[in-house]
Amino acid sequence: MATNVGTYNRLKVVDVMTKNPLTVIASETVGQVDEMMSEHKIRQLPVVNCGELVGIVTDRDIRSFLSGWRTESQEEREKALSTKVRDIMTTGPITLSPDDSLQEAVELLIDEKIGGIPVVDEVEGLVGIVTYVDALRCFLNRLQEE
């Protein structure tokens, strides 16, 4: 059992991340992004400007923002859905490098209580995203190999 633990220590973010993730631009609307997340069954989207990561928007951001509009009129709700993502996204998100250890990624996901972390290469820019689902899928695959 102890010998398998070492194989996890050698895993890098690049080994488990979702490569070339879907992204949005800051001028897209809350409604557009909410629909994209639902359609693709994802919970977070990196926000880019000319290929450079400028933020991240999550389903939690959208739910929290829209919850204040539930009792409003249909017109007010439409106004909320047309709000630009730049107004609700997290700017300067935590990032990882492709060469960072999977252990570091998992510790960040747990400590920061977040569902995903953009992966940024110094030269290429945004190259992926590592989510708790990616980490769980990796661990499940390893368990099934035993």
HUKAUR-V267030 format. One record per helix or strand of 2 or more residues. SS is the DSSP state (H for helix, E for strand). FROM is the first residue (numbers start at 1). TO is the last residue. Records with the same first field share a line. If there is no record, write none. Layout:
BEGIN
SS = FROM-TO + FROM-TO
END
This chain:
BEGIN
H = 2-9 + 13-16 + 30-40 + 59-67 + 74-81 + 85-87 + 102-112 + 132-145
E = 18-19 + 23-25 + 44-49 + 52-58 + 90-91 + 95-96 + 116-121 + 125-131
END
